[in-house]
Amino acid sequence: MNFLYFDPAIGAMIVQAIVAAVAGVLLFSKNLLFKIKLFLGIVKTTDKDLFDDIDIEKSDIENKKSSDS
């Protein structure tokens, strides 16, 4: 019978691989489920832009009176 020797470095690599695999599966499945729900119309998307509530005129900088000249 052959027994394998696991030193701390091999153990750390195995733990890191398991954690990365679990994180990858969770992130992939979350994105995939969102796309499926979006396709079926279960999730409603908001077309509201992040900066829609900021009230800044488009040409504030262009219309600024220059006090330097």
Secondary structure, 3 states (H helix, E strand, C coil): CCCCCCCHHHHHHHHHHHHHHHHHHHHHHHHHHHHHHHHHCCCCCCCCCCCCCCCCCCCCCCCCCCCCC
